[in-house]
C-alpha cells in the first residue's frame, strides 16, 4: 500500500451538510444493551462517544414503531422517552466532535410473537415465515409465522419511517439511514423469495421496488435528502433473504434511488460477515457507477483494501463493524498502523460494559476527553 493510498482514508468528504474528517464509518451494530422500554442509557452514550473520531457513526438499527421490533433490548425512536435517551447519545458524540446518523428499522417478518404488541403475528409482504432466529431474553428463538400486510396498511408503515426520521432529528442525529438490507422489511419487499404479492407491490421488479421508493420519498420529504442514506445487501442470505435473480433487481433498485438525491448508498458486498465474493454475479463497481451520490462499501474490508478502493475511486467511504466494536480509536490505529484489539464474540449481544465500553485505547491514542 502506498502512502498516497493511506492518505485517501483521511481526506475530508462533504456529505450533505456535513463535512466528514475521514472516510472511515462505524457501521450499525446491534448490541442489545438498552432497557425493556427501548430507551438508550448513559452506557450507550459512552459507547458511541468513545468512537467519535470515526468520520461518521451510524448508530445501531432502531425500530420506528412497536411492530417493527424483532429482537430483545433493542432501541426505539417512537416514544418521547426514547427520543430523550437518544438525545443524551447525540449530545455526547457532538461534544467530542463526532457526527452520527441513526439507522431506521422495521424487521417485518424477522420477529416473534413474544415481542410483538399484544402477542400478534409479525407483518410481512407475504405470509412466508423467515428461516431465521431472533434474540429474545438471552437466547435465539425461531421467527414466528407472519401475516401478509393488507395494501391499506402499507401507507401507515411508510409514514412511520418518515416520523422515525423526524424523531431522529429531534433527538439530535445528523441524519438517518434506512435499513433496506439483511432480510428486513424493505428487503423483504424487494425479493421474490419473501414477496409473492399480486398487487401493485409484488410481481415485477418495478412493483417490488415500489415500497422502498415510497419510504425513501416520505423520509426525504420529512427531513431533506442530504440527511438520508440507505443500506442494501444484494446477495446476502441473512434472515432467509433470497431472490431468484438479484442482478437486475438491484441494478434497478439503485437506479430508482437517484431521483431522491440521497446522501449515500451503503452496500454490503457479498455475504454479511462472510465471503465478500458470495454470489459474485453482482458487479459492485457497476452499482457504484449507477448511483449519483456517495458510495459506502462494507463487508470484510481491511485498512489496506479500504485505502486502495478509496484511492482508486471505487468507493467514497468504507464502513467497519466489528473493527469499530473492538477499537474505539480505529481511525487513529489505522493512521499509525497499530495492531487492533480482537472482538469478544461472547459479549456481542446483551450484557453490561464488558465487551462494550471497556476495549482499550492504544498508547498514544487515548480516549477523548
N, C-alpha and C positions, 0 to 999 in steps of 0.2 A: 504493500500500500504506500503510495507516495504521500509526502507531506501535503501536497495540494489536495488530494482526496480527503485527508483528515480535516483539513481546513473547511471543506464543504459542510461538514457536520455542524460547524459553529458559525456559519453565515446566518445573519438575521433573515427573517421572512415576514412579509406583510400578509396577514391572514384576516380578511375582513377589516375591522377597525383595529385589530391587534397587531403589534409588532413582536414577533417571536425572536428571542435572542439566539436560538439554536434550532436545529431540525430534529431534535430528539423528543419524542412524545411518549408520555406514560399512557399505555393502553388501559382501557377499562377492565377492572379485575373484581369479580365478585368475591367478597371476603366474609360475608355473613357475620358482621360484628355490630349490628345495631340492635335496638330493643325490639320487643314484640310489636310495638307501635310504629315501627319503621322510621324512628327518629334517630338521625346521626348523633353520636355522643362526642364528648371532648376528646376521647381516644381517636375517633375518626378524624377530627380536626388536626390532631397531632400527626397522624399518619400522612395526610396529604401535605401539610405544611412542611414536613421533612423533605418532601420531594419537589419543592417549589422551584428548584433550578432546572427542571425539565422545560423545554421550550413551550410545551403545553401539557397540562394534565387533563385527561378525560376521565372524570370520576365514574365509579362503578355503575353498572346498569341499575336503574331506579324506576320502579313501577309508577305508571301515570295514573293508576286507579286501582282499587282493591282487587278487581277481577284480573288485573294484569300481573299479579304476583304468582310466582311459581316455586319459590324457594323460601325456606325459613330465614328469619333475621336479615332480610334484605331491605334496603331503604325505599321509602316512597317520596313522592313530591306532590301529594294531593291533599294534604291537610295543613292547617296553619302551623301546627307543631313541627311537622316535617320541614316546612319551609324555614322556620326559625332555626331548626337544628342545622340545616344546610348553610344558613347564613353564618353560623359560627365557623364552619369549614371554609367557606369562601373568604371570610374576613382574615382567617389565619393564613391562607395561601397568599392573598393580596398583600398582607403586611410583610411578607417575605419576598415580595416582588414577583410572585408567580401569576400564571394565567390558567384558568380552569373552566372546562366545559362539563356539562352533565349528560350522560347517556340516558336517553328516554327509552323505556322498556315496556312492552306488553308481551308476555310469554305465550299468549294464545293457548295452545293445547299442551304445552310443556308444564303441566301443573297437576295438582292432586286435590280431590275434594276436601281433604283435611285442611287445606289452606285457603280454599275459596270461600267467599262470603256465604254464610248460611249453608255451607256444605254443598253448594250447587256444582254441577259439572263445569269444567273449563270450556271456553269457546274456541272455535277454530273455523277456518274457511269451510271445511268439510268434516263430517263425523268420523274421522280416521285417527285412531289412537297413535300417539308418538311412541316409537321404540326408544324410550329414554327413561332416565330416572331423575327425580328431583330430591333435593336435600332438605329434609324436614326433621326437626327435633334431634339433630345429630346423626341421622342416618339417611342413606339414599333409598328412596321408595319408588316403585313404578309409577308412571303417569296414569292418570285416570282417563276413561273414555270421554272425549269431548262431545259437545253438541255443535252442529253447524250454525253459524251466525245467520240469522234472518237478514235479508237485504236491508230491511228497515232499521236494523240495529247498527249498521256499519257507520252511518254519519256520526253517531254519538262517540264511537271509538276514535274516529278521525278527530273530532273536536277535543276528546280527552288528550290526544297528543298535543294539540295546539295549547290547551290550558296547561298542560305539563310544562311546555316551553315558557309560557308566561310566568308560571310559578318559579321556574328555574331562574329566570332573570330577576324576579322579585327576591330570590334567595341570594342574589349577588353573583351568579355564574356569568361568565363572559359569553357564553353561547351554549348550544346543545348539539348532541349527536344523536341521530335517530338510529336505533338498533334494528337494522334490516338484515342481520346475519344470524348464523348458527341455529337455524331452525325455529326461531321465534316468530311472532305473528306476521310481521311484514314478509319475512322469508317464506312463511307457510303459504301466503297468498301467491308468491311468485312461482312456486314449484308445483309441477303437476303430480308429484308424489303425495302432496298434502292438500292440494286444491283440485277437486274434481267437480266444481260447481258448473252449472249450465246456464247461469245468468250472466250479467254484464261484468262480473268479477272472475269468471272462470273460462276455461276452454283455450282460446287463442292466447298467444304471448301478450298481445295488446291488452286483452282483458285481465290477464293475471298481473300485469304491471299497474293496473288502474289504482288499486288500493294504495300502493306505495306512493304513486304520484299525488293522490288526493291528500295523503298525510303530509307529504313534503309541501304541497301547495298551502295547506292550512297552517303549518308551522312557520313557513317563511312569511306568510301574511301576518302572523301573530307577532313575530319578533324580528323580522328582517332577514334576508337571505345571507348576509355576511356573517350572521351569528349561527348558522346551521350547517352541520355536516351530516354525512350518513355513512354507516358501515355496512358492507356487503361481504358475503363469503360464497363465491360462485360454485365451489365444488366440495366444500367440507361436508362430511356426513353427520356432523354434530346433531344430536337430538332427533335422529331419524330423518334429517333433511335429505331429499332426493329429487332429482329432476331427470327425465329421460333424455333431455337434450339441452344441457345447460349453456352451451356456447352461444347459440342465437338468442337465448333468453337473456343472458346477462349483457351481451353487447347491446341489445335493445334497451334493457333496463338502464344502463349507464347513459346511453344517448338520450333517453327520456328525461334524465335529470338536468340536462344542460339548460333548458329554458328557465330553470329556477335560480341559476347563478349561485349555487351553493358555495360555501367557503372551502369545502374539501370533500373528497371521496376517500374513504378509509377501506382498504381491501385486504381481507385475509387471503393470502396467496397459498393455495393448496389446502391441506387438511389441518384444521385448528390443532395447535400443539403437536403436530406431526409432520408428515412428509410435505415439504414445500412443492414438490413436483407431483403430488397426488392428482390423478386425472389430468394429465398435462395438456389436454385439448384446449384449455383456455389460454389465450395469449394475453398476459397481463400488460405487456408493453402496448398492445393494441388498445386494451381498456384505458390505459393511461392517456394514450393519444386521442381517444374518443371523448374524454372528459375535459371540459374547458376550465375547470377550477384546479386547485392544488390536489395532488395525488399523494396519499399517505399509504405506504406499504407496511405490511405486517406479516409476521409468522416466521420464526426461526432466524431472524436477522442477527448477525454479529456486528461488532464495531466496524470490522473491515468491509463486510459486504454492504452495510449501510453507507459508509463513506464512498465506496465505489459507485453504488447506484445513484446516490445523490449527485456526486461529481459528474456522472455521465448524463444527468438529466432524466434518468429513468423514473425517479421519484423526487418529490419536493420535501417529504417528511417520512420518517420511519418511526413506527411505534413499537415499544418494547413492553412486554407484560411482566413475566417472572423476573427479568433482569432488574426492573424498577422495583418490584416487590422486595427483592433481597438487597438492593443497593439504592438507598435513598439519594445518594450522591452520584448516581450513574453518569451524569453528564461530566462531572469532574474526573471520575475514574477513566472515562473514555478519553478525555482530553490529555490526561497524563499517562495513559497506557497502563493503568494499575490493575491488579488482579481483582476479580469480582467475588463477592460473597455468593455462596450457593444457597438457593431457596430450600426451606424445610417443607417438604410436601405435606407432612402430618399437620401443619398449622395453617394450611391454606384457607380452610373453611371453619369458621366459628372459633371461639376461644377468647383469650384476653390479649394482652400486649405482647406475649411471647410469639415470635414469628410474625409480628405485625409492626410494632414501633421500636423493637429492640435490635434490629440489624445494625451492626456498627458502621460508622463512617470511617473512611480511610484516613490514616495520618496525613495531615496537610489538607484534608478536605472535610473540615469539621462541620457539624450540624449548624445550620443557620441560626442566628440569634433570634 
